[in-house]
């Protein structure tokens, strides 16, 4: 009986030791897995933070470049506007000086206005200063426009005077059609339609 008790006790102690060892092994494994998982999470978090920082730096750099381009574009726009303003100033000097080159330009503007419209009966509006120039050239203008339109054209100078730097406005006698060829209208057209060409001319060969 004592021998049997001793054997049972021995077996019990052996099983207990194995259970303890298994428990310790399982605990070590659990700790190791936890440490590896924690390390993986830290690595993923660090990568995420690094990626966010790179994205932020790239975004800030892009914003900086965009701001730089905007400033350059604004400066160029001011320079173009200054160039146009200087040109308008020179044009005003020529117009108010009554130079021959302006008188020729005025007549071309009247011809252009009339040929852009349908019909043969037209009324010409100018500022008070330019009425005399148009009146002196009326027959010549009628002949030239008639030739271009292939029909006999009649021109009439309006008693109304325009508040304009120069140029002319041409309209049909019934006032249903009108072509604005005043200098202000031409300058506005240049600003809207030709600004790209002016940029290209002033800043030829430049890179942003």
Beta strands, then each sheet from edge to edge (+ up, - down):
strand 1: 121-126
strand 2: 154-161
strand 3: 167-172
strand 4: 178-182
sheet 1: 2+ 1+ 3- 4+
end
